[in-house]
Amino acid sequence: QVHVVESGGGLVQPGGSLRLSCAASGSIVSMKRWGWYRQAPGKQRELVASITYGRSTNYADFVKGRFTISSDNAKNTVYLQMNSLKPEDTAVYYCNAVGWGVKDDYWGQGTQVTVSS
């Protein structure tokens, strides 16, 4: 059994910063790929950023230059540093951890990020 838990969400003013963390625990050795997704009310879930075990990264255009994804493979943890936050970044942010097996695909419960003055 693998558990994925996000933390670090909250309320921040426009232009502010937040750092999200996500940790996987349980019967795993390492993750092949991590992804941060978000879902705003009435919208579909969308990819924000991803990082592979080899630390190749990918970002959605709407966060390039503002968000940075990083990982600690030894700790099975991934981070999302979010700077210059905008009201449109308001959403529930979800962590996705993909392992090396076909069925190794895990999601966290999500953490709320609200950008408002």
N, C-alpha and C positions, 0 to 999 in steps of 0.2 A: 504494500500500500504506500502510495506517495501522496504527500500533502504539500500544497503550494499556498503560501500565505503572503499577501501584500501588506505593506504598511507605509505610512508617510503622507497619506492624503490629508486634506483639510481645506480651510478657507484662506485665500490669499488675495491681496489687492492686485489689480492690473499692474503689470511690470515687475511683479514679485517673482520669487523662486520657491520651488519645492523639490524635495528629493524623495522619490519613491524607492522602496526596497521590496524585493521578492525573494523568498527563500523556499527551497524545496527540501523536504525531509522524508525519510523513510527508506525503503529498499531500493536505493539508487546508488550508482557510482558517480555518474556525471551526466550532464545534459548536452545533447547535440546542438540544440538551438533554443534560445529564449526570445520571447516576443512580448512587447507591451501593446495592448489594444485599448481602445476606448469606445464608449457608447454613450452618446448624449440622448436625452429624452426624445423619443419619436424618430430616432435615427438608427441606422444599422451600425453594428460594431465594425470598427475600422482599425487597421494596423497603424500603429504610431512609429514603432521602431523595433528592430530585431538584431540579434547578435548570435553568431555561431560559436561553437567551442573554440575554433581558431581565431575568434574575435573579429571576424568580418562583420561589418555593420551595414544596416539599411535603414533609411529614414523616409517617412512620408514627406512629401514636399511641404506640407503645411507646418512642419516642425523643424525643418532643416535650418541650422544656424542657431536654434534656440534650445533644443533638447539634445542630451547626450546619453547614450546607453553604454553601460559598462557591466562587466561581470567578474566574479571571483569563482573560478572553476573549483577550487579547493573547498570552498564553502557552499557550493551550489546556490549561489546568490547572484541576483542581477539587480542593477540600479537604473533609475531613470532620473537624471538631473534635468529639471525643467526651469528654464530662465525666461525672462521677458514674457511672462504668462499673459494671456489675453482672455477676455470673457468667453470667447468661443472655444477655449480649451476646457471649459467646464464639462465634466463628464465623469462617469465611473470608469476607472482605469483597471484593466484586467491584465494579469500576468499569465503567460502561456509557456509551459516548459515541455519541450519535446526531447524524449530520450532516444536511445539507439535501437530500441525494439519497435516493431510495427505498431503495437498498441500503446506505446509510451507517449501519451499526449495528455497533459494535465493542465487544468485551469484553476486559478485562485477564485476567491469569492468577490474580489473587486474592492477598490478603495475610492471613495468619492473625492474628487478635486473640484472645488468651486472657486472661480475667479470673479470677484465682485468687489466693488467699492462700497 
